[in-house]
Amino acid sequence: MQATMNEVAQRVGLRGKHQAGRQAYRHGWEPGWVVIGGCKVHVKRPRVRQKASGEVRLESYAWAQQENRLDEAVLARMLHGVATRSYAATLEDVGEVEAFGTSKSRVGQRFIRQMEAKLREHLSRRLDELRLVALRVDGVRIDEWTVVVALGVDSEGRKHVLGLREGATENEATVRSLLEDLVERGLRYDQGLLVVIDGAKALRAAVRAVFGKQAVVQRCTVHKKRNVLDHLPESEKRWVGRKLTQTYREPEYSAAKAALERLADQLEEQHPGAAASLREGLEETLTLHRLGIPGLLRTSLSSTNLAESALSAFEAKGDRVKRWRSGQQAERWAGMALLYAESRFRRLRGHRLVPMLQEALRRELGLERAITEPALVAG
């Protein structure tokens, strides 16, 4: 309160000293509160009145009451794993003054309000200036709800959380709504866009409906491997898993494709389900191979693991929730984990090779010819 006392002295002069022509005077004290150390505390605040127009607003006191500082303190602690019931125990010692506003319910309300505001701001921002080369779409299961997440990689290899929706990847309407929102916010894909997805047919249909031929689809090799192994007995999983890993590391497209087809043939007689799973979408699991993208960048972009690893931060925090009440709550917690992860994202491994991917996408869509052919005619 020292700043407020100094402001009072500036307005009415020092106590006990005459100040000619002054227009305001002290008017006693009244109960008040200020934000200190992540909580509200009760204080006595001085009052000042104008001779002509009544109560004077003390700017320093108004600043000390700004609740956005308290909201930010709550959000920061929650993002670092502090439970609502433990919030008060993390606060700084504010001395003998009485603190309040730190109950579990109050902290929870502040967190929800702040988190929803942050998500609205982040997930409604314009994307016109963002030059994306890759888009990853995946779903995460939270209790009985699924949240579909869209993460982008720009031309410099930086990763961005772009959007999320509560709903399953098996629901075309949900995914399509999410992708259409990105386009409405200015996402550009006229130079081609690599879209990394799992094997959900509805997801593939939504990508085709929104982006058309400008989307070049890469099926997630991690999901493919998981799906194939799910059809096998435990005794067969190890060698098949090892074979799939080795094959997807194969640098040449033709060699990788031939190896996958041989493996499917090997599995056909004893494990036809695994063979069928491997053959389904096989070509799209090799899109980056076919485009000629080399090892490190190909490995980084051939799966939706970025979404899963970003949401792994959710697991520890989500475990504290005793009862999931709605899809909105699941969406909010997933958003919290994603924004927390985004602030710690590193550039994509192999990001120096991103220009090679851009060139390959243009070539895939025939855009290279569109650029070079006029020059040939002019010559």
C-alpha positions as CSV (number, residue, x, y, z in Angstrom):
1,M,0.0,0.0,0.0
2,Q,3.0,2.3,0.1
3,A,2.4,3.4,-3.5
4,T,-1.1,4.3,-2.6
5,M,0.0,6.4,0.4
6,N,2.5,8.2,-1.8
7,E,-0.3,8.9,-4.3
8,V,-2.4,10.3,-1.5
9,A,0.4,12.6,-0.4
10,Q,0.9,13.9,-4.0
11,R,-2.8,14.7,-4.3
12,V,-3.5,16.3,-0.9
13,G,0.0,17.1,0.4
14,L,1.8,15.8,3.5
15,R,-0.2,15.2,6.6
16,G,-0.1,18.2,9.0
17,K,1.3,20.7,6.4
18,H,-0.8,23.4,4.8
19,Q,-1.0,23.3,0.9
20,A,-2.4,26.4,-0.6
21,G,-5.1,25.9,-3.3
22,R,-5.5,22.1,-2.9
23,Q,-8.7,20.7,-4.3
24,A,-8.8,17.3,-2.5
25,Y,-8.5,16.2,1.1
26,R,-8.2,12.9,3.1
27,H,-11.4,11.2,4.0
28,G,-10.5,8.5,6.4
29,W,-10.1,4.7,5.7
30,E,-12.3,1.9,4.7
31,P,-11.9,-1.9,4.2
32,G,-10.5,-3.0,0.9
33,W,-8.4,-5.6,-0.8
34,V,-5.4,-6.0,-3.1
35,V,-3.7,-8.8,-5.1
36,I,-0.4,-9.9,-3.6
37,G,1.6,-13.1,-4.2
38,G,-1.1,-14.9,-6.1
39,C,-4.0,-14.2,-3.7
40,K,-6.3,-11.5,-2.5
41,V,-5.6,-9.9,0.9
42,H,-7.7,-7.7,3.1
43,V,-6.3,-4.2,3.7
44,K,-7.5,-0.8,4.9
45,R,-7.4,1.7,2.1
46,P,-7.2,5.5,2.4
47,R,-9.9,7.6,0.9
48,V,-9.6,10.9,-0.9
49,R,-12.4,13.3,-1.8
50,Q,-12.5,16.1,-4.3
51,K,-14.0,19.3,-2.9
52,A,-16.2,19.7,-5.9
53,S,-16.9,16.3,-7.3
54,G,-16.7,13.7,-4.6
55,E,-14.5,10.5,-4.3
56,V,-11.1,10.5,-6.1
57,R,-10.0,7.3,-7.9
58,L,-6.6,6.3,-6.7
59,E,-4.7,4.8,-9.7
60,S,-2.2,2.9,-7.6
61,Y,-5.0,1.2,-5.6
62,A,-6.9,0.3,-8.8
63,W,-3.7,-1.2,-10.2
64,A,-3.2,-3.3,-7.1
65,Q,-6.7,-4.7,-7.5
66,Q,-6.2,-5.9,-11.1
67,E,-7.5,-9.5,-11.1
68,N,-5.7,-10.4,-14.3
69,R,-2.5,-10.8,-12.2
70,L,-4.4,-13.3,-10.0
71,D,-5.8,-15.0,-13.1
72,E,-2.3,-15.4,-14.5
73,A,-0.9,-16.7,-11.3
74,V,-3.7,-19.4,-11.2
75,L,-3.1,-20.4,-14.8
76,A,0.7,-20.6,-14.4
77,R,0.4,-22.9,-11.4
78,M,-2.2,-25.1,-13.0
79,L,-0.2,-25.4,-16.1
80,H,2.8,-26.6,-14.0
81,G,0.7,-29.3,-12.4
82,V,-0.7,-27.7,-9.2
83,A,-4.1,-29.1,-8.3
84,T,-6.9,-26.6,-7.4
85,R,-7.0,-28.1,-3.8
86,S,-3.2,-27.5,-3.4
87,Y,-3.1,-24.0,-4.8
88,A,-3.1,-22.1,-1.5
89,A,-0.1,-24.2,-0.3
90,T,2.0,-22.8,-3.2
91,L,1.5,-19.1,-2.4
92,E,4.1,-16.8,-1.1
93,D,4.0,-15.7,2.6
94,V,2.1,-12.4,2.7
95,G,2.6,-11.8,6.4
96,E,-0.1,-11.4,8.9
97,V,-2.7,-10.0,6.5
98,E,-5.8,-12.1,5.8
99,A,-5.8,-13.9,2.4
100,F,-8.9,-15.0,0.6
101,G,-10.1,-16.2,-2.8
102,T,-7.9,-19.3,-2.8
103,S,-10.5,-22.0,-2.2
104,K,-10.7,-25.0,-4.6
105,S,-13.9,-23.7,-6.2
106,R,-12.6,-20.2,-6.7
107,V,-9.3,-21.3,-8.2
108,G,-11.2,-23.8,-10.4
109,Q,-13.5,-21.0,-11.7
110,R,-10.5,-18.7,-12.4
111,F,-8.7,-21.5,-14.2
112,I,-11.7,-22.3,-16.4
113,R,-12.3,-18.7,-17.3
114,Q,-8.6,-18.1,-18.1
115,M,-8.1,-21.3,-20.0
116,E,-11.2,-20.8,-22.2
117,A,-10.1,-17.2,-23.0
118,K,-6.6,-18.4,-23.9
119,L,-8.0,-21.1,-26.1
120,R,-10.5,-18.8,-27.8
121,E,-7.7,-16.3,-28.6
122,H,-5.2,-19.0,-29.8
123,L,-7.6,-21.1,-31.8
124,S,-9.3,-18.1,-33.6
125,R,-6.1,-16.3,-34.6
126,R,-5.6,-15.7,-38.3
127,L,-3.3,-18.1,-40.3
128,D,-2.7,-16.0,-43.4
129,E,0.9,-15.4,-42.7
130,L,1.7,-18.9,-41.7
131,R,3.3,-20.9,-44.5
132,L,2.5,-24.5,-43.6
133,V,4.1,-27.5,-45.4
134,A,2.6,-30.2,-43.2
135,L,-0.6,-30.8,-41.2
136,R,-1.0,-33.6,-38.7
137,V,-4.5,-34.6,-37.6
138,D,-5.0,-37.1,-34.8
139,G,-7.4,-37.9,-32.0
140,V,-6.8,-38.5,-28.3
141,R,-9.1,-40.4,-26.0
142,I,-10.1,-38.7,-22.7
143,D,-12.4,-40.8,-20.6
144,E,-15.4,-41.4,-22.9
145,W,-14.6,-38.4,-25.2
146,T,-12.2,-38.0,-28.1
147,V,-10.6,-34.7,-29.0
148,V,-9.4,-34.3,-32.6
149,V,-6.2,-32.1,-32.8
150,A,-4.6,-30.3,-35.8
151,L,-0.9,-29.5,-35.6
152,G,1.0,-27.7,-38.3
153,V,4.6,-27.5,-39.4
154,D,5.7,-24.3,-41.2
155,S,8.3,-23.7,-43.8
156,E,11.0,-23.2,-41.1
157,G,10.2,-26.4,-39.3
158,R,8.4,-24.8,-36.4
159,K,5.4,-26.5,-34.9
160,H,2.0,-24.9,-34.2
161,V,-1.1,-25.9,-32.4
162,L,-3.8,-24.9,-35.0
163,G,-7.1,-26.3,-33.7
164,L,-9.1,-28.9,-31.8
165,R,-12.6,-30.3,-31.7
166,E,-14.3,-32.7,-29.3
167,G,-15.4,-35.7,-31.4
168,A,-14.0,-38.8,-33.0
169,T,-11.7,-39.2,-36.0
170,E,-14.3,-41.7,-37.2
171,N,-16.8,-38.8,-37.5
172,E,-16.3,-37.0,-40.8
173,A,-18.4,-34.1,-39.8
174,T,-16.2,-33.3,-36.8
175,V,-13.0,-33.5,-38.7
176,R,-14.4,-31.6,-41.7
177,S,-15.6,-28.8,-39.3
178,L,-12.1,-28.5,-37.8
179,L,-10.3,-28.4,-41.2
180,E,-12.9,-25.9,-42.7
181,D,-12.3,-23.6,-39.7
182,L,-8.5,-23.6,-40.5
183,V,-9.2,-22.6,-44.1
184,E,-11.6,-19.9,-43.0
185,R,-8.9,-18.5,-40.7
186,G,-6.6,-18.2,-43.7
187,L,-4.7,-21.5,-43.9
188,R,-3.0,-21.6,-47.4
189,Y,-2.5,-24.9,-49.2
190,D,-2.3,-23.8,-52.9
191,Q,1.3,-24.9,-53.1
192,G,0.5,-28.3,-51.7
193,L,0.1,-29.6,-48.2
194,L,1.4,-32.9,-46.7
195,V,-1.4,-34.2,-44.4
196,V,-0.4,-36.9,-41.9
197,I,-3.3,-39.0,-40.6
198,D,-4.1,-42.4,-39.1
199,G,-6.2,-44.9,-41.0
200,A,-9.7,-43.6,-40.2
201,K,-11.7,-43.5,-43.4
202,A,-13.8,-40.6,-42.2
203,L,-10.7,-38.6,-41.6
204,R,-9.4,-39.3,-45.1
205,A,-12.7,-38.3,-46.6
206,A,-12.7,-35.0,-44.7
207,V,-9.2,-34.2,-45.9
208,R,-10.2,-34.9,-49.5
209,A,-13.4,-32.9,-49.1
210,V,-11.7,-29.8,-47.7
211,F,-8.3,-29.7,-49.5
212,G,-9.0,-31.7,-52.6
213,K,-6.0,-32.7,-54.7
214,Q,-3.8,-30.1,-53.0
215,A,-3.5,-32.5,-50.0
216,V,-0.9,-35.2,-50.3
217,V,-1.6,-37.8,-47.6
218,Q,0.9,-39.6,-45.6
219,R,-0.5,-42.4,-43.5
220,C,1.0,-42.7,-40.0
221,T,3.5,-45.6,-39.9
222,V,3.2,-45.9,-36.1
223,H,-0.6,-46.5,-36.4
224,K,-0.1,-48.9,-39.3
225,K,2.4,-50.9,-37.3
226,R,0.1,-50.9,-34.2
227,N,-2.9,-52.0,-36.3
228,V,-1.0,-54.9,-38.0
229,L,0.4,-56.2,-34.6
230,D,-3.1,-56.1,-33.1
231,H,-4.0,-59.0,-35.5
232,L,-1.1,-61.2,-34.4
233,P,-0.5,-63.5,-31.4
234,E,2.2,-62.5,-28.9
235,S,4.7,-65.0,-30.4
236,E,4.6,-63.3,-33.8
237,K,4.6,-59.6,-32.8
238,R,8.3,-59.2,-32.1
239,W,9.7,-60.3,-35.5
240,V,6.9,-58.6,-37.5
241,G,7.3,-55.4,-35.6
242,R,11.0,-55.4,-36.1
243,K,10.5,-56.1,-39.8
244,L,8.1,-53.2,-40.2
245,T,10.5,-50.8,-38.4
246,Q,13.4,-51.9,-40.7
247,T,11.2,-51.6,-43.8
248,Y,10.0,-48.0,-43.1
249,R,13.6,-47.0,-42.5
250,E,14.5,-48.3,-46.0
251,P,15.5,-45.2,-48.0
252,E,14.3,-46.3,-51.5
253,Y,10.6,-46.3,-52.2
254,S,10.6,-49.3,-54.5
255,A,12.6,-51.4,-52.1
256,A,10.4,-50.4,-49.1
257,K,7.2,-51.2,-51.1
258,A,8.5,-54.6,-52.2
259,A,9.5,-55.5,-48.6
260,L,6.0,-54.7,-47.3
261,E,4.4,-56.7,-50.0
262,R,6.6,-59.7,-49.3
263,L,5.8,-59.4,-45.6
264,A,2.1,-59.3,-46.4
265,D,2.5,-62.5,-48.5
266,Q,4.3,-64.2,-45.6
267,L,1.5,-63.4,-43.2
268,E,-1.3,-64.3,-45.6
269,E,-1.7,-68.0,-44.8
270,Q,-1.4,-68.0,-41.0
271,H,-2.6,-64.5,-40.2
272,P,-4.8,-63.1,-43.0
273,G,-6.2,-60.3,-40.8
274,A,-2.7,-58.9,-40.3
275,A,-1.9,-59.3,-44.0
276,A,-5.1,-57.4,-45.0
277,S,-4.3,-54.7,-42.4
278,L,-0.8,-54.2,-43.9
279,R,-2.1,-54.0,-47.5
280,E,-4.8,-51.5,-46.6
281,G,-3.4,-48.1,-47.3
282,L,0.1,-49.5,-47.8
283,E,0.9,-47.0,-50.6
284,E,0.0,-44.0,-48.5
285,T,2.3,-45.1,-45.7
286,L,5.2,-44.7,-48.3
287,T,4.2,-41.2,-49.6
288,L,7.3,-39.6,-48.2
289,H,9.4,-42.4,-49.7
290,R,7.8,-41.8,-53.1
291,L,8.4,-38.1,-52.8
292,G,12.1,-38.7,-52.3
293,I,12.3,-37.2,-48.8
294,P,15.4,-38.5,-47.0
295,G,15.8,-40.1,-43.6
296,L,15.5,-37.6,-40.7
297,L,12.7,-35.5,-42.2
298,R,10.9,-38.5,-43.4
299,T,11.0,-40.1,-40.0
300,S,9.8,-36.9,-38.3
301,L,6.8,-36.5,-40.7
302,S,5.8,-40.1,-41.2
303,S,3.7,-40.4,-38.0
304,T,1.3,-38.4,-35.9
305,N,3.5,-38.8,-32.9
306,L,3.8,-35.0,-32.5
307,A,0.2,-34.9,-31.4
308,E,0.6,-37.8,-29.0
309,S,3.8,-36.5,-27.5
310,A,2.3,-33.0,-27.1
311,L,-0.7,-34.5,-25.3
312,S,1.4,-36.7,-23.1
313,A,1.6,-33.7,-20.8
314,F,-2.1,-34.1,-20.4
315,E,-1.8,-37.5,-18.8
316,A,-0.3,-36.5,-15.6
317,K,-2.6,-33.5,-15.2
318,G,-5.7,-35.4,-16.4
319,D,-5.2,-38.1,-13.9
320,R,-6.1,-35.6,-11.2
321,V,-9.6,-35.2,-12.5
322,K,-11.9,-37.4,-10.5
323,R,-15.0,-37.0,-12.7
324,W,-15.2,-36.0,-16.3
325,R,-18.5,-34.1,-16.8
326,S,-18.5,-33.1,-20.5
327,G,-16.8,-33.1,-23.8
328,Q,-16.2,-29.4,-23.2
329,Q,-14.2,-30.2,-20.1
330,A,-12.1,-32.8,-22.0
331,E,-11.5,-30.2,-24.8
332,R,-10.4,-27.6,-22.3
333,W,-7.9,-29.9,-20.6
334,A,-6.5,-31.1,-23.9
335,G,-6.1,-27.5,-25.0
336,M,-4.3,-26.7,-21.8
337,A,-1.8,-29.5,-22.4
338,L,-1.3,-28.5,-26.0
339,L,-0.7,-24.8,-25.3
340,Y,1.7,-25.9,-22.5
341,A,3.5,-28.2,-24.9
342,E,3.6,-25.6,-27.8
343,S,5.6,-23.2,-25.6
344,R,8.3,-25.9,-25.4
345,F,8.2,-27.2,-29.0
346,R,11.6,-27.5,-30.7
347,R,12.0,-27.2,-34.4
348,L,11.2,-30.3,-36.4
349,R,14.1,-32.8,-36.7
350,G,15.4,-32.5,-40.3
351,H,13.9,-29.0,-40.7
352,R,16.8,-28.0,-43.0
353,L,15.3,-30.3,-45.6
354,V,11.9,-28.7,-45.5
355,P,12.6,-26.8,-48.8
356,M,13.1,-30.3,-50.4
357,L,9.6,-31.3,-49.2
358,Q,8.1,-28.0,-50.6
359,E,9.7,-28.7,-54.0
360,A,8.5,-32.3,-54.0
361,L,4.9,-31.2,-53.2
362,R,4.9,-28.7,-56.0
363,R,6.2,-31.3,-58.3
364,E,3.6,-33.8,-57.1
365,L,0.8,-31.4,-58.0
366,G,2.3,-30.4,-61.3
367,L,3.1,-26.8,-60.1
368,E,6.7,-27.1,-61.2
369,R,5.6,-27.4,-64.8
370,A,3.3,-24.5,-64.5
371,I,6.2,-22.3,-63.5
372,T,8.8,-23.5,-66.0
373,E,6.7,-24.0,-69.1
374,P,6.2,-20.3,-69.9
375,A,9.9,-19.7,-69.8
376,L,10.4,-22.6,-72.3
377,V,7.8,-21.1,-74.7
378,A,9.4,-17.6,-74.4
379,G,12.8,-19.1,-75.3
